[in-house]
């Protein structure tokens, strides 16, 4: 059985070298593969892109300490999925309930852009995590790369499952892949993703996880 996470993984040479250089420049940063965070029995699994330089790569927890986490954790809190509206540090006491956050790529990539080969290499961890997440009912992809990573983990053809904000895809095993634009600084500041849009997706995820049908 493949592990769902390996803190010592160095399978992507470019990422390993880059992490080492960041560690030299920022000795207080986490600078390792970032583990999933949240409820191990969650029905909602949020899949992001990769750790941010001054967010998860600094703190060691997904979407923690950077701009992308502001809207995410505030919204999770609003819908009862997080114990606090802000995520500052890995030891701040915040807990998730019925939700877990993971990433398509566990290591910080240069310019926040992993290569296709790195996404493919790291997919074995996501595949194993989803296979072992027996309670999961909704896989919420934050962005198109996360969407594609979930499809790769399921060995499903991308042409049949088009990414689109709030799009829903039946994965055939009692699970739904739900898409959202990524809650990045760029998307929120340009209003490609508004607070209302993101809240609607999280609310939909919660209802789907509870087995409630909405129009």
C-alpha positions as CSV (number, residue, x, y, z in Angstrom):
1,X,0.0,0.0,0.0
2,X,1.4,3.3,-1.1
3,X,1.8,5.9,1.7
4,X,-0.4,9.0,1.6
5,X,2.5,11.2,2.7
6,X,6.3,11.1,3.1
7,X,7.9,14.0,4.9
8,X,11.3,12.9,3.5
9,X,10.2,12.6,-0.1
10,X,12.8,13.9,-2.6
11,X,11.5,12.3,-5.7
12,X,11.4,15.6,-7.7
13,X,15.0,16.8,-8.0
14,X,14.1,20.4,-9.0
15,X,11.7,20.8,-6.1
16,X,14.2,19.2,-3.6
17,X,17.0,21.6,-4.7
18,X,14.6,24.6,-4.6
19,X,13.5,23.7,-1.0
20,X,17.1,23.5,0.1
21,X,17.8,26.9,-1.3
22,X,14.7,28.4,0.4
23,X,15.8,26.8,3.6
24,X,19.1,28.6,3.4
25,X,17.5,31.9,2.7
26,X,14.7,31.4,5.3
27,X,16.1,29.0,8.1
28,X,12.9,29.4,10.1
29,X,10.7,28.1,7.4
30,X,9.3,24.5,7.3
31,X,10.6,23.8,3.8
32,X,9.5,20.2,3.5
33,X,6.7,18.3,1.9
34,X,3.5,19.6,3.6
35,X,1.2,17.0,5.0
36,X,-2.6,16.9,4.7
37,X,-4.5,18.7,7.5
38,X,-7.9,18.1,9.0
39,X,-10.4,15.5,10.0
40,X,-9.2,12.0,9.1
41,X,-12.9,10.9,8.8
42,X,-13.9,14.0,6.7
43,X,-16.6,13.7,4.1
44,X,-15.2,16.7,2.3
45,X,-11.6,16.6,1.0
46,X,-10.3,19.9,-0.4
47,X,-7.5,19.5,-3.0
48,X,-5.3,22.5,-3.6
49,X,-2.4,23.1,-5.9
50,X,0.8,23.3,-3.9
51,X,2.3,25.0,-0.7
52,X,2.8,28.7,-1.0
53,X,6.2,30.2,-0.4
54,X,5.3,32.2,2.7
55,X,2.2,30.2,3.6
56,X,2.3,26.4,3.9
57,X,6.0,26.3,3.1
58,X,6.6,28.6,6.0
59,X,4.1,27.1,8.5
60,X,3.9,23.5,7.5
61,X,0.1,23.5,7.2
62,X,-1.9,23.9,4.0
63,X,-3.2,27.4,3.3
64,X,-1.9,28.7,6.6
65,X,-0.3,32.1,6.9
66,X,-0.8,33.4,3.4
67,X,-3.5,35.3,1.4
68,X,-5.1,32.2,-0.2
69,X,-6.0,30.9,3.3
70,X,-7.9,34.0,4.3
71,X,-11.1,33.3,2.3
72,X,-10.7,29.6,2.7
73,X,-10.6,29.3,6.4
74,X,-13.1,32.1,6.9
75,X,-15.6,30.3,4.8
76,X,-15.0,26.9,6.3
77,X,-15.6,28.5,9.7
78,X,-18.8,30.1,8.5
79,X,-20.2,26.7,7.5
80,X,-19.1,24.9,10.7
81,X,-16.2,23.1,9.1
82,X,-13.4,24.9,11.0
83,X,-13.1,25.9,14.7
84,X,-11.7,29.4,13.9
85,X,-12.0,31.9,11.0
86,X,-8.3,32.4,10.6
87,X,-5.3,30.0,10.3
88,X,-2.1,31.6,11.4
89,X,0.3,28.8,12.4
90,X,0.4,25.0,12.6
91,X,0.2,25.2,16.4
92,X,-2.6,27.8,16.7
93,X,-5.2,25.2,17.8
94,X,-7.4,25.4,14.8
95,X,-9.3,22.2,14.0
96,X,-11.3,21.1,11.0
97,X,-14.5,19.1,11.3
98,X,-15.8,16.9,8.5
99,X,-13.2,18.5,6.2
100,X,-9.6,17.9,5.3
101,X,-7.2,19.8,3.1
102,X,-4.5,18.3,0.9
103,X,-2.5,19.4,-2.1
104,X,-1.8,18.0,-5.6
105,X,1.9,18.7,-5.1
106,X,3.2,18.5,-1.6
107,X,6.4,20.6,-2.1
108,X,6.8,24.3,-2.9
109,X,7.5,24.8,-6.6
110,X,9.4,27.7,-8.1
111,X,7.0,30.6,-9.0
112,X,4.2,28.4,-7.6
113,X,4.2,26.4,-10.9
114,X,4.9,22.7,-10.7
115,X,5.8,21.0,-13.9
116,X,3.6,18.3,-15.4
117,X,6.2,15.7,-14.5
118,X,6.2,16.9,-10.8
119,X,2.4,16.8,-10.7
120,X,2.5,13.3,-12.1
121,X,5.2,12.1,-9.7
122,X,3.3,13.4,-6.6
123,X,0.0,12.0,-7.8
124,X,0.7,8.6,-6.2
125,X,0.3,10.2,-2.8
126,X,-3.0,11.8,-3.7
127,X,-4.2,8.6,-5.2
128,X,-3.3,6.7,-2.1
129,X,-4.9,9.3,0.2
130,X,-8.2,9.3,-1.7
131,X,-8.2,5.5,-1.8
132,X,-7.7,5.4,2.0
133,X,-10.2,8.2,2.7
134,X,-13.2,5.9,3.2
135,X,-15.5,8.6,4.6
136,X,-14.9,11.1,1.7
137,X,-18.0,11.9,-0.4
138,X,-17.0,15.3,-1.9
139,X,-13.6,16.1,-3.5
140,X,-13.5,19.8,-3.8
141,X,-10.8,20.8,-6.4
142,X,-9.4,24.3,-5.9
143,X,-8.4,25.2,-9.4
144,X,-7.9,23.3,-12.7
145,X,-4.6,21.7,-11.7
146,X,-6.3,20.1,-8.6
147,X,-9.2,19.0,-10.8
148,X,-6.8,17.3,-13.2
149,X,-4.9,15.7,-10.3
150,X,-8.0,14.1,-9.0
151,X,-8.9,12.8,-12.5
152,X,-5.4,11.4,-12.8
153,X,-5.7,9.7,-9.4
154,X,-8.9,8.1,-10.7
155,X,-7.5,7.3,-14.1
156,X,-10.4,9.2,-15.7
157,X,-10.2,11.0,-19.1
158,X,-10.1,14.8,-18.7
159,X,-12.1,15.3,-21.9
160,X,-15.2,13.8,-20.2
161,X,-14.8,15.9,-17.0
162,X,-14.4,19.6,-17.9
163,X,-13.2,22.0,-15.2
164,X,-15.6,24.9,-14.4
165,X,-16.4,26.8,-11.3
166,X,-19.2,25.0,-9.4
167,X,-19.2,22.2,-11.9
168,X,-20.0,18.8,-10.5
169,X,-18.7,15.4,-11.7
170,X,-19.9,11.9,-10.7
171,X,-16.8,9.9,-10.1
172,X,-18.7,6.6,-10.1
173,X,-17.9,5.4,-6.6
174,X,-20.4,7.4,-4.7
175,X,-18.2,10.5,-4.7
176,X,-18.6,13.8,-6.5
177,X,-15.8,16.0,-7.8
178,X,-16.8,19.6,-7.2
179,X,-14.8,22.4,-8.8
180,X,-14.0,25.9,-7.7
181,X,-11.7,28.6,-8.8
182,X,-8.6,28.7,-6.6
183,X,-8.9,31.1,-3.7
184,X,-5.6,32.8,-4.7
185,X,-4.8,36.5,-4.2
186,X,-5.0,37.0,-7.9
187,X,-8.5,35.4,-8.3
188,X,-9.9,37.2,-5.3
189,X,-8.5,40.6,-6.1
190,X,-9.6,40.5,-9.7
191,X,-13.0,39.2,-8.4
192,X,-12.8,36.1,-10.7
193,X,-13.7,34.5,-7.4
194,X,-15.9,36.5,-5.0
195,X,-16.7,35.7,-1.4
196,X,-20.3,34.9,-2.5
197,X,-19.1,32.5,-5.2
198,X,-16.8,30.6,-2.8
199,X,-19.4,30.4,-0.1
200,X,-21.9,28.9,-2.5
201,X,-19.4,26.2,-3.5
202,X,-18.6,25.4,0.2
203,X,-22.3,25.3,1.0
204,X,-22.9,23.0,-1.9
205,X,-20.0,20.7,-0.8
206,X,-21.5,20.5,2.7
207,X,-25.0,19.5,1.3
208,X,-23.5,16.9,-1.1
209,X,-21.5,15.4,1.8
210,X,-24.6,15.1,3.8
211,X,-26.5,13.4,1.0
212,X,-28.9,16.3,0.5
213,X,-30.0,17.1,-3.0
214,X,-30.2,20.7,-4.1
215,X,-31.8,22.1,-7.3
